[in-house]
Amino acid sequence: MTAKISPSKGSPYARILGVGGYRPTRVVPNEVILERIDSSDEWIRTRSGITSRHWAGPDETVAEMSLEAGGKAIADAGISAADIDAVVVATVSHFKQTPAIATEIAHRIGAGKPAAFDISAGCAGFTYGLTLAKGMIIDGTAKHVLVIGVERLSDLTDKEDRATAFLFGDGAGAVIVGPSQVPAIGPTVWGSEGDKSETITQTVAWDDFRANRPEGAEPLPVDSRGEVKFPAITQEGQAVFRWAVYEMAKVAQEALDAAGITADQLDAFIPHQANMRIIDSMVKTLKLPDSVTVARDVETTGNTSAASIPLATHRLLEEHPELSGGLALQIGFGAGLVYGAQVVRLP
């Protein structure tokens, strides 16, 4: 007789138990951005809705910001760090190929010896991490998972690129995902469109940035001072805008349908904080009623990629505690191009 594998014994469902966020102390208004690009405060506000963003100082590393946000999420969930069985970190701005920054965070936060790994899914990273955490809880491989979205995008911003210099900010957001007896994280609608991968990309690959470059290689970009530019994020703004406006509203609607929720049953809409015009367009397309509170954290935080949804959630619950326990639709989308959306019950 063939031996049988014992089935997993997890929780029937999973939910977000707590949320935390960290924004660097330095606030950077548009006036600072304008010192190095030919633009105006009015143009930046009109195109993106951004008035300021936070940039990390030397001591506000990816790890330190994650520890701050993670600690707040643990406290909000009412558990201890020792209760954490897995740490998932979504980021594109941890510059060591290995080891994963999640392992350092797990150790320093006092989680013992949990599973720990990083994922790279751009601005959809948090929704991907949440999906993985939900699977762990239901599968029984973890009881409590710390999911962190964290970025230091100021390190990957070309301060002289008029199209992107004003977009990006730094910060970390985190949630604790744990067991639930009722559905509290809906099915994830996710996917990728790799044929559009060049619309958001890194200007120079790391191997092209080596000191000894092969003969005949394309020259590296230089700044106004003649110095070689560090690799940065670049994008085809109009192409990305059109894709987000026309395609992501469809994905958001699919997530609502998959969860069996209608727009008028939502309490909050928490999209990736990429651009105010994209957010407003999605609200209109989804026909969200005025009763739905919409996260517009991008105005003073900028685009923080994987950190944007949990950061916006943290601020939303601080400013609107009455939303606690309510239903929220969240969607992330970005480089890849990748996307992910789900309906969640707020902690």
LUMTOR-655712 format. One record per residue: residue in one letter; x, y, z of N, C-alpha, C, O in turn. Coordinates in steps of 0.02 Angstrom, whole numbers. Each point is the difference from the previous one (the first is absolute). Layout:
REM LUMTOR-655712
   minu     n_px     n_py     n_pz    ca_px    ca_py    ca_pz     c_px     c_py     c_pz     o_px     o_py     o_pz
      A        X        Y        Z        X        Y        Z        X        Y        Z        X        Y        Z
...
***
This chain:
REM LUMTOR-655712
   minu     n_px     n_py     n_pz    ca_px    ca_py    ca_pz     c_px     c_py     c_pz     o_px     o_py     o_pz
      M       42      -60        0      -42       60        0       44       62        0       49        4       37
      T      -67       45      -79       39       61       -3      -12       43       62      -58       10       20
      A      111       14       10       -7       42       60      -35       65      -17        8       27      -55
      K      -47       -1      102      -37       62      -11       31       57       39       21       -8       57
      I      -20       66      -88       24       61       33      -55       27       45      -58        7      -22
      S       75        9       84      -50       27       46      -23       68      -25       41       40      -22
      P     -106      -26       26      -26       65      -25       21       57       46       14      -10       59
      S      -13       70      -88       15       60       40      -57       13       49      -58      -16      -13
      K       75       47       69      -50       16       51        5       73       18       27       18       53
      G      -52       24      -96        3       71       12      -67       28       21      -47      -37       15
      S       43      103      -15      -62       35       16      -45        0      -62       26        1      -56
      P      -91       -1       64      -43        2      -59        8       64      -41       -8        0      -61
      Y       23       56       96        7       64      -34       57       40       33       28      -21       50
      A      -13       78      -80       52       45       26      -26       71        1      -46       17      -36
      R       77       25       78      -20       70        3       59       43       20       50      -25       26
      I      -55       90      -38       49       48       23      -16       17       73      -56       22       15
      L      104      -33       29      -11       11       72       25       68       24      -25       26       50
      G       74        2      -85       28       63       21       39       33      -56       22      -34      -46
      V      -13       99       51       35       38      -53       46       51       31      -15       27       54
      G       71      -13      -87       47       51       24       33       35      -58        1      -26      -56
      G       25       86       68       32       38      -53       56       43       26        2       18       59
      Y       45       -1     -103       55       45       18       16       44      -60       10      -24      -55
      R       -9       90       68       21       49      -50       64       34       24        3       21       58
      P       46      -14     -101       62       35       20      -15       71       26      -50       30      -19
      T       95       -5       61      -12       65       32        6       58      -50      -33       51        9
      R       74      -59      -61       10       56      -47      -58        5      -49      -15      -47      -36
      V      -17      104       35      -53       15      -48       30       42      -57       32       51       12
      V      -43      -74      -73       28       34      -58      -56       30      -43      -35      -37      -34
      P       26      103       37      -52       32      -40       20        4      -74       58      -11      -17
      N     -105       27      -25       15        5      -72       54       51      -15       38       -7      -48
      E      -33       59       90       51       52      -12       70      -28       -2       42       23      -38
      V      -29      -73       79       66      -32        1       12      -38      -65       55        1      -28
      I     -106      -36        4        5      -37      -63       15       47      -58       38      -17      -45
      L      -68       76       47        6       48      -55       69       31       -5       16       33      -49
      E       26      -43      100       69       26       -3       41      -33      -55       50       27      -22
      R      -72      -89        0       40      -37      -48      -37      -19      -64       28      -32      -44
      I      -92       52       38      -37      -13      -62      -35       64      -22      -16       44       40
      D        4      -40     -105      -35       57      -29      -75      -15        1      -26      -31      -47
      S       -8       52       99      -71      -13        7      -29       52       47       30       52       12
      S      -90      -66       16      -31       46       47      -41      -39       51      -20      -57      -12
      D        8       89       69      -41      -32       51      -70      -15      -27      -28      -53       14
      E        1      100      -53      -67      -10      -28       -1      -60      -47      -48      -39        1
      W      100       31      -42        3      -56      -47        2      -66       37      -35      -47      -18
      I       77       43       70        6      -62       39      -67      -18       33      -22      -57       -2
      R       -9      108       33      -64      -12       34      -54      -22      -50      -39      -45       15
      T       37       77      -72      -51      -16      -50       10      -69      -29      -48      -37      -10
      R      110       19       -4       14      -64      -32       -4      -59       48      -18      -55      -21
      S       35       66       85        6      -56       46      -41        6       64      -16      -50       32
      G        0      113      -13      -33       11       64       47        2       58      -22        6       57
      I       88      -10      -70       49       -3       54       22       71       19       18       40      -42
      T      -18      -26      108       25       63       26       65       -8       37       41       46        3
      S      -30     -106       26       62      -15       36        8      -75        6      -47      -38      -14
      R      106       18       35       14      -71       11       52       -5       55       30       51       20
      H      -19     -110        6       50      -12       53       61      -35      -31       -7      -49      -36
      W       66       74       52       62      -33      -21       39      -21       61        7       38       48
      A       18      -98      -50       35      -29       57       69       30       10       35       15      -49
      G      -16       -7      111       68       21       18       47      -59        3      -22      -57       -9
      P       86       68       22       50      -54        1      -18      -57       47       15      -58      -14
      D      -46       75       71      -16      -52       50      -68      -32      -12      -17      -49       33
      E      -21       75      -80      -67      -29      -14        6      -49      -58      -23       13      -55
      T       54      -69       70       13      -51      -50      -64      -41      -12      -50        7       35
      V       53      -50      -86      -56      -45      -13      -16      -42       61      -58      -10       18
      A      110      -14       15      -10      -41       60      -29       41       57      -48      -22       33
      E       75       81      -20      -24       40       57      -72       22      -10      -40       -3       48
      M       22       24     -108      -69       20      -12      -47      -60        7      -56        7       26
      S       78      -65      -48      -40      -61        6      -11      -18       73      -55      -20       19
      L      107       26       22       -6      -16       71      -50       46       34      -39      -22       42
      E       40       86      -60      -47       48       29      -72      -18      -19      -44       -3       43
      A       32       -8     -107      -67      -17      -22      -23      -68       26      -57       -8       22
      G      102      -40      -24      -16      -67       24      -16       -1       74      -46      -35       21
      G       84       73       19      -13        4       72      -69       27       14      -34      -24       45
      K       14       75      -83      -67       29       10      -55      -50      -19      -51       -4       33
      A       62      -34      -86      -49      -49      -21       -8      -56       52      -55      -22       14
      I      111        1       14       -1      -51       52      -40       24       60      -42      -36       27
      A       56       98       -5      -36       28       57      -74        8      -15      -42      -14       42
      D       26       35     -104      -70       11      -18      -38      -67       -2      -59       -2       14
      A       94      -51      -32      -31      -66       -3       -7      -32       69      -37      -49        8
      G       71       76       42       -4      -27       67       36      -66        9      -20      -41       42
      I       73       30      -81       40      -61        7       71       21       18       15       59        5
      S       29     -107        4       70       14       12       40      -21      -61      -23      -40      -40
      A       83       67       34       43      -17      -57       14      -75       -2        9      -29      -54
      A       -6       -3      112       13      -71        3      -55      -42      -31       10      -59      -14
      D      -69       89        4      -57      -35      -30        4       -4      -76      -39      -35      -32
      I       86       72        3        5        4      -74       34      -62      -28       55      -19       22
      D      -87      -13      -70       26      -61      -31       32       11      -68       36      -43      -25
      A      -50      102       -5       29       15      -66        3       75       -9      -43       37       24
      V       94      -14      -59        9       70      -17        8        6      -75       46      -30      -29
      V      -90       69       -3        3       10      -72       10       74      -13      -39       42       24
      V       92      -25      -60       15       70      -14       -4       13      -75       36      -31      -39
      A      -79       77       20       -6       21      -70       40       64       -9      -14       50       32
      T       63      -51      -76       43       59      -12       38       -8      -65       14      -56      -22
      V        4      113       -8       45        0      -58       62       42       16       43        9      -44
      S      -38       15      106       55       46       16       45      -25       55       34       40       34
      H      -32     -106      -23       52      -30       42       56      -20      -47       -9      -44      -42
      F       67       74       49       52       -5      -50       46      -60        6       45       -9      -42
      K      -54      -33       92       39      -62        4      -39      -56      -33      -58      -13       17
      Q       91      -19      -66      -33      -56      -34      -17      -55       49      -53      -32       -6
      T       96       21       54      -11      -51       51       42       18       61       54       28       -9
      P      -75      -41       71      -62      -35       17      -60       47       -3        7       60       -6
      A      -66      -90       10      -62       39        0       -2       45       62       21      -21       54
      I      -45       82      -61       -5       45       57      -50      -26       51        4       18       58
      A      -50      -61      -79      -49      -29       45       32      -38       57      -25       -2       56
      T       82      -30      -70       34      -39       53       27       45       54       -5      -16       59
      E       34       73      -78       25       48       49      -58       28       41        6        7       61
      I      -60       11      -94      -58       28       34      -28      -50       50      -16       18       56
      A        9      -81      -78      -27      -52       44       41       -7       63      -27       -5       55
      H       93        6      -62       45       -7       57       -4       60       47       -7       -7       60
      R       11       67      -90        3       61       41      -66       17       33       -1       34       52
      I      -53      -57      -81      -65       15       30      -18      -49       55      -47       11       38
      G       88      -65      -33      -10      -48       54      -48      -56      -16      -34      -26       44
      A       31        8     -108      -48      -51      -21       26      -72        6      -36      -47      -16
      G       96       38       40       27      -67        7       28      -26      -65       45       31      -29
      K      -72      -87        4       26      -31      -61      -56      -11      -51      -12      -57      -20
      P      -23      110       -1      -55       -9      -47       26       -9      -71       58       15      -15
      A     -102      -38      -29       15        3      -72        6       74      -17      -37       41       26
      A       84      -24      -70       10       71      -17       26        5      -71       49      -33      -18
      F      -81       75      -21       21        9      -70      -26       65      -28      -48       29       26
      D       82       -5      -79      -20       61      -35      -36      -19      -65       11      -53      -28
      I      -54       99        5      -31       -9      -66        9       66      -38        1       54       29
      S        4      -60      -95        7       58      -43      -58        1      -49        0      -36      -50
      A      -51       76       66      -58        6      -45      -19       73       -7      -58       16      -10
      G      108       28       15      -12       70      -10      -55       28       44       -5      -17       59
      C      -37       58      -87      -53       33       37      -57      -47       19      -43       19       39
      A       43      -79      -67      -49      -51       19       26      -45       55      -33      -47       20
      G       94       61        4       34      -45       47      -40      -15       62       -1      -57       23
      F      -32      108        6      -37      -12       62      -59      -47      -12      -12      -45       40
      T      -25       55      -95      -57      -44      -13       22      -71      -12      -35      -48       17
      Y       94       39      -47       28      -67      -10       19      -30       67      -14      -59       13
      G       47       99       29       21      -25       65      -59      -20       44        3      -51       35
      L      -56       90      -39      -60      -15       38      -31      -66      -23      -24      -40       40
      T       25       28     -105      -26      -62      -28       40      -60       24      -28      -52       18
      L       94       59      -17       43      -54       24      -13      -14       74       -3      -57       21
      A       -5      111       18      -12       -8       72      -66      -36       12       -5      -44       43
      K      -47       64      -79      -65      -34        6        8      -74      -13      -28      -41       36
      G       65       22      -88       11      -70      -16       34      -38       56      -17      -57       14
      M       67       89       18       35      -32       55      -47      -14       59        4      -53       31
      I      -47      101      -16      -46       -8       56      -49      -57      -14      -11      -42       44
      I      -17       40     -103      -49      -51      -17       33      -69       -7      -29      -50       18
      D       91       49      -43       37      -62       -8       24      -28       67       11      -60        7
      G       -4      105       42       23      -23       65       75        4       11       25      -23       51
      T       11       52     -100       73        6        8       19       60       43       58        7       19
      A     -106       36       -3       12       57       44      -66       20       32      -54       -9      -28
      K       59       37       89      -59       26       34       -3       76       -3      -53       30       -4
      H      112        1        6        4       73       -6       56       17      -48       56      -23        7
      V      -72       65      -56       49       20      -51        5       76        1      -50       36       -2
      L      112      -12        4       14       72       -6       15       15      -73       48      -25      -28
      V      -90       67       -3        9       20      -70       19       74       -1      -36       42       27
      I       92      -27      -57       26       69       -2        9       22      -72       27      -37      -42
      G      -50       98       27       17       33      -63       45       58       18      -20       43       39
      V       80      -40      -67       48       52       19       41       22      -60       20      -41      -42
      E       -9      106       37       41       27      -55       41       61       21      -23       41       40
      R       83      -37      -68       40       62        2       10       20      -73       55       -5      -28
      L     -109       28       -3        3       15      -71       40       63      -15       17       13      -58
      S       -3       28      109       43       58      -11       69      -22      -24       35       38      -33
      D      -15     -100       50       64      -27      -24       -3      -20      -73       52       -7      -33
      L     -112       -2        7       -9      -21      -69      -35       53      -42      -30      -15      -52
      T       35       77       74      -31       55      -35       52       44      -34       48       23       32
      D      -57      -12      -96       43       47      -37      -27       70       14      -52       20      -27
      K       87       17       68      -24       66       22       -3       51      -57      -25       55       10
      E       52      -73      -69       -1       45      -57      -47      -23      -55       -3       30      -54
      D      -34      -83       67      -48      -26      -49      -67       34       11      -34      -14       50
      R       16       58      -94      -62       40        7      -62      -44        5      -50       21       30
      A       52      -81      -59      -59      -43       -2      -11      -39       65      -56      -22       14
      T      110       12       25       -7      -44       59       27       30       65      -13      -27       54
      A       51       81      -58       34       26       60      -47       17       57       18       -3       58
      F      -80       22      -75      -48       22       51      -44      -57       26      -37       10       48
      L       42      -69      -78      -48      -53       15       12      -38       65      -47      -15       37
      F      110       -2      -24       14      -53       48       16       24       71       29       53       10
      G      -50      -94       38       14       14       70       22      -64       35        3      -53      -30
      D       12       60       94       25      -55       41      -48      -15       57      -38       43       21
      G       41     -104        4      -41      -18       58      -10      -75        5       22      -38      -44
      A      -56       18       97      -14      -71       12      -70       -8       29      -21       40       43
      G      -14      -91      -64      -64      -18       28       -1      -74       14       33      -38      -36
      A      -69       17       87        1      -71       19      -68      -22       27      -38       40       27
      V       24     -104      -35      -60      -29       30       18      -68       30       49      -32      -20
      I      -88       12       69        2      -68       26      -60      -37      -27      -57       23        7
      V       69      -80      -38      -54      -43      -25       -4      -62       44       50      -32       14
      G     -111       16        8       -9      -56       44      -64      -38      -15      -35       16      -49
      P       18      -65       90      -58      -43      -12      -67       35       10       -4       48       39
      S      -47      -72      -73      -67       27        6      -51      -56      -10       13      -47      -36
      Q      -69       54       69      -54      -49       -7      -50       20      -54      -45      -38      -16
      V       54       98      -10      -44       25      -54       43       28      -55       56       23       14
      P      -79      -22      -77       40       29      -54       14       74       12      -46       38       13
      A      110      -18      -16       19       69       12       53       26      -49       18       58        2
      I        6     -102      -45       43       20      -56      -27      -36      -61        3      -61       -5
      G      -30      100      -42      -32      -30      -58       49      -30      -49       60        6        8
      P      -86      -40      -59       43      -28      -52       41       55      -34      -25       55      -12
      T       87      -70       -2       43       49      -34       -6       -8      -76        5      -55      -27
      V      -16      111       -6        2        2      -73       68       30      -18       12       59       13
      W       31      -99      -42       67       25      -14       25      -26      -67      -29      -46      -30
      G       83       77        7       27      -21      -65       57       46      -21       23       42       38
      S       -2      -51     -100       56       40      -27       -9        8      -75      -33      -40      -33
      E       64       93        7        1       13      -72       72       16      -19       20       58       -8
      G       19     -111        2       71        7      -13       18       34      -65       56       24       -8
      D     -103      -22      -39       14       34      -63        6       75        9       24       36      -44
      K      -45      -12      104        5       72       15       54       13       53        0       53       32
      S       45      -99      -23       49        5       55       46       61       -7       26       25       50
      E      -15       -2     -111       46       56      -10      -31       68       17       35       50       -1
      T     -100      -49       15      -32       64       15       20       27       69       -2       60       12
      I       20     -105       34       28       19       65       61      -44       11       -7      -61        5
      T       66       90       -2       59      -41        5       57       38       32       -5       60       13
      Q       59      -95       -1       61       30       27       42       26      -58        8      -34      -51
      T       19       94       59       36       32      -56       60      -40      -23       14       -6      -60
      V       23      -22      109       61      -37      -16        1      -63       44      -11        3       60
      A       24      -60      -91        5      -63       38       62        1       44       49       33      -16
      W      -51      -69       72       56        2       46       65      -26      -33       54       27       13
      D      -60      -78      -56       61      -26      -31       30       49      -51       59       -3      -16
      D     -102       49      -10       26       51      -46       35       56       39       34       42      -30
      F      -42      -42       95       27       53       41       69      -17       28       28       37       40
      R       -1      -93      -60       66      -20       23       54       48      -25       -9       33      -51
      A       64      -30       88       54       45      -19       32      -22      -66       15       42      -43
      N       -5     -107       34       31      -26      -61      -54      -24      -48      -20      -58        1
      R       -4      103      -43      -53      -16      -46       28      -26      -66       55       19      -19
      P      -92      -62      -15       25      -29      -62        9       54      -54      -35       50       -1
      E       83      -63      -44       13       47      -54      -61        4      -46      -30      -50      -18
      G       12      111       -1      -56       10      -45      -67        8       36      -51        9      -33
      A       51      -13      100      -63        7       38      -26       72       -5       39       47       -8
      E     -104      -40       13      -30       66       -1       26       42       58        8      -26       56
      P        6       90      -67       25       42       54      -53        7       55      -60        2      -14
      L       83        2       76      -46        8       57      -25       72        1       36       46      -18
      P      -99      -35       40      -27       68        4       38       42       51       22      -26       52
      V      -16       90      -66       35       46       46      -47       57       18      -47       15      -37
      D       60       16       95      -42       56       21       29       66      -26       47        0      -39
      S      -77       55       62       20       66      -24       71       19       20       29       46      -28
      R       -2      -83       77       70       13       21       50      -46      -33       59        2       15
      G      -85      -44      -61       44      -46      -35       15      -64       38       42      -39      -21
      E      -75       28       77       11      -59       40      -48      -56      -21      -58       14      -16
      V       82      -75       18      -42      -57      -19      -58       -6       48        9        0       61
      K      -69       -6      -88      -59       -5       41       -7      -70       30       15      -50      -33
      F      -37       46       95      -16      -63       31      -64      -27      -33      -42       40      -21
      P       34     -106       15      -61      -27      -30      -62       29       34       -3        9       61
      A      -47        5     -102      -62       31       25      -60      -33      -33        6      -38      -48
      I      -64       54       74      -63      -24      -30      -22       50      -53       -2       61       12
      T      -16      -86      -70      -26       42      -53      -66      -30      -25      -11      -60        7
      Q      -30      101      -36      -64      -26      -26      -24       41      -59       17       58       -8
      E      -60      -91      -33      -35       34      -53      -67       23       29      -49      -37        0
      G       48       98       24      -56       25       40      -68       -8      -31      -46      -24       33
      Q       38       44      -95      -65       -2      -32      -24      -72      -10      -59      -15        8
      A      105      -30      -27      -18      -70      -10      -22      -32       66      -50      -37        2
      V       86       52       51      -17      -28       65      -67       29       23      -42      -37       27
      F       31      101      -37      -62       32       21      -60      -32      -35      -50      -16       31
      R       56        8      -97      -56      -29      -38      -14      -71       24      -58      -20        8
      W      110      -19        2       -8      -70       23      -34       -2       68      -47      -39       10
      A       70       81       36      -29        0       67      -73       22       -1      -42      -31       33
      V       28       83      -70      -68       28       -1      -50      -49      -32      -54      -10       26
      Y       73      -20      -83      -47      -41      -37       -1      -73       21      -52      -33       -5
      E      108        6       26        3      -71       16       -9      -15       74      -30      -51       17
      M       56       93       27       -1      -17       71      -69        8       32      -15      -33       49
      A      -27       76      -77      -69        4       24      -36      -66      -13      -42      -22       40
      K       58      -11      -96      -29      -65      -16       22      -52       51      -40      -41       22
      V      105       42       -4       26      -47       49      -32       11       68      -17      -47       35
      A        8      110      -17      -32       17       64      -71      -27        1      -23      -26       51
      Q      -12       33     -106      -69      -25       -3       -1      -76        4      -44      -29       32
      E       92       -4      -63        5      -72        4       11      -22       73      -27      -51       21
      A       67       89       17       12      -17       70      -64        7       41      -14      -41       44
      L      -25       93      -59      -65        8       33      -45      -59      -15      -31      -28       45
      D       27       10     -109      -43      -56      -20       22      -65       32      -41      -40       22
      A      107       29      -20       26      -62       29      -16       -6       75      -10      -54       26
      A        7      112        7      -16        1       72      -75        1       13      -22       -7       57
      G      -18       15     -111      -72        3        9      -23       65       32      -50        1       35
      I       89       52      -47      -14       66       30      -16       50      -55       30       -1      -53
      T      -78       45       66      -16       53      -47       32       65       25       16        7       59
      A       -9       41     -104       34       63       17      -32       35       59       34       30       42
      D     -101      -32      -38      -35       35       53        6      -34       68      -20       28       51
      Q       49      -89      -50       11      -35       64       69       14       29       15      -20       56
      L       27       54      -95       67       17       24       -2       57       50      -44       43       -2
      D       92      -44       48       10       56       45       60       42      -21        2       60       14
      A       46      -91      -49       60       37      -20       28      -28      -65      -10      -59      -17
      F       45      102      -19       36      -19      -61       72       22       11       14       59       10
      I       33     -108      -12       70       14       14       43      -23      -59       28      -55        2
      P      -24       96      -54       41      -19      -58       74       18       11       17       38       45
      H       25      -67      -86       70       20       -2        3       75      -11      -34       27      -43
      Q       76        7       82        4       73       -2       50       22      -53       56       22       16
      A      -76      -28      -78       44       17      -56      -10       71      -25       48       35      -16
      N     -111      -15       13      -17       62      -33      -73       17       17      -43      -44       -5
      M       30      105       25      -68       19       20      -49       -6      -57      -58      -18       10
      R       80       34      -71      -45       -5      -57      -21      -71      -14      -57      -13      -19
      I      103      -35       29      -17      -70       -9      -51      -21       53      -48      -35      -16
      I       60       55       78      -47      -17       54      -69       27      -15      -50      -36        5
      D       46      100      -23      -65       31      -14      -36      -33      -59      -60       -9        1
      S       98      -10      -51      -29      -33      -58      -28      -69       19      -54      -18      -24
      M       90      -19       66      -24      -66       21      -63        6       42      -46      -40       -7
      V       44       91       51      -60       12       40      -61       11      -45      -54      -26       13
      K       64       66      -65      -54       15      -47      -22      -62      -39      -59      -13       -6
      T      108      -25      -19      -16      -59      -40      -35      -53       41      -46      -33      -24
      L       68       24       86      -30      -49       44      -67       23       29      -36      -39       32
      K       20      103      -44      -62       30       25       -6       -8       76      -52      -20       26
      L      106       37        8       -1       -5       73      -43       56       29        9       58      -19
      P      -54      -74       64      -42       52       30       40       44       48       55      -18       20
      D      -82       76       -2       34       46       45       11      -30       69       42       24       38
      S      -79      -76      -21        8      -32       65       65      -39        6       20      -18       56
      V       13        5     -112       64      -37        1       57       50       11        9       46      -40
      T       30      -57       93       57       43       14       58      -21      -45       19      -59       -1
      V        9      106      -36       54      -15      -48       67       24       27        6       58       20
      A       43     -102      -18       67       18       22       34       42      -54        6      -20      -57
      R       16       80       77       36       45      -45       65       22       33       18       59        1
      D       17     -108       26       62       11       36       56       26      -45       49       29       24
      V      -57      -38      -90       52       20      -48       16       75        5       56       20      -15
      E     -105       20       36       10       72        2       60       21       41       38       44      -21
      T      -28      -75       79       55       20       44       51      -56       11       46        8       40
      T      -55      -64      -75       47      -56        9       34      -18      -65       54      -31        1
      G      -84       49      -58       28      -20      -64      -12      -73      -13      -38      -34       36
      N       70        9      -88       -6      -70      -19       54      -40       37       59        9      -13
      T      -80      -51       60       48      -41       38       -3      -73      -20       18      -44       39
      S      -41       30      -99        0      -67      -29      -32      -51       48      -58        8       18
      A       95      -59        1      -27      -54       41      -26       23       68      -41      -34       31
      A       65       91       -8      -20       26       66      -65       39       -3      -29       14       53
      S        5        4     -113      -53       50       -4      -67      -24       28      -33       39       34
      I       13     -101      -46      -65      -23       25       -1       -7       76      -46       26       31
      P       95      -60        0       -3       -4       73       11       68       34      -29       13       53
      L       70       31      -83        8       67       28      -66       39       -3      -19       32       49
      A      -14      -36     -105      -65       34       -8      -52      -29       47      -42       37       27
      T       44     -103      -17      -46      -32       46       11       24       71      -48       14       37
      H      111      -10      -17       17       22       68      -26       71       12      -30       13       51
      R       42       32      -99      -23       69        8      -76        3        0      -30       37       39
      L       -2      -76      -82      -73        1       -5      -32      -20       66      -49       31       22
      L       75      -83       10      -28      -23       64       16       49       57      -39        4       48
      E       95       31      -54       15       51       51      -49       59       -6      -24       25       50
      E       10       -5     -111      -44       58      -11      -74      -18        2      -42       42       14
      H       27     -106      -28      -70      -22       -1       -7      -65       39       -9      -53      -30
      P       14       55       96       -5      -61       39      -66      -36       -8       -5      -60       14
      E      -46       96      -37      -65      -32      -11        1      -52      -56      -46      -39       -7
      L      100       40      -34        7      -49      -54       24      -68       25       -2      -49      -37
      S       23       45       99       24      -63       28      -54      -53       -6      -57       11       20
      G       75      -69      -48      -47      -54      -10      -39        5      -65      -38      -45      -16
      G       48       99      -21      -36       10      -63       33      -36      -58       54      -29        7
      L      -86       30      -64       25      -32      -60       38       50      -43      -23       56      -11
      A       81      -76      -14       41       43      -42       22      -38      -63       18      -59        4
      L      -21       93      -60       27      -26      -62       69       30       -9        8       61        1
      Q       42     -105      -11       68       25      -12       27      -29      -64      -15      -57      -18
      I       54       97      -17       30      -22      -64       68       31       -8       10       60       11
      G       38     -102      -30       68       23      -14       17      -15      -72      -22      -50      -28
      F       62       94       -4       18      -10      -70       64       39      -15       10       54       27
      G       32      -84      -69       62       36      -16       47      -42      -42      -21      -41      -41
      A       87       53       51       52      -28      -42       -9      -75      -12      -14      -39       46
      G       21       21     -109       -7      -71      -17      -30      -13      -68       30      -37      -39
      L      -87       63       23      -48       33       45      -38      -53       39      -23      -49      -29
      V       17       58       94      -35      -48       42      -56       35       38       -1       61        6
      Y      -46     -100       17      -56       28       37      -30      -52       47        8      -60      -10
      G      -43       83       62      -33      -44       46      -52       40       39       12       57       19
      A      -71      -88       -8      -53       35       35      -40      -50       42       -7      -58      -19
      Q      -18       81       77      -42      -41       42      -42       45       46       18       57       14
      V      -73      -84        9      -41       33       51       20      -28       67        7      -61        8
      V        3      105       41       21      -22       67      -45       32       54      -30       53      -10
      R       26      -87       66      -31       28       59       54       36       39       49      -30       20
      L      -58       95       -9       51       39       35        4      -21       73      -50      -19       30
      P      111       22        0        7      -20       70      -36       49       47        1       -9       61
***
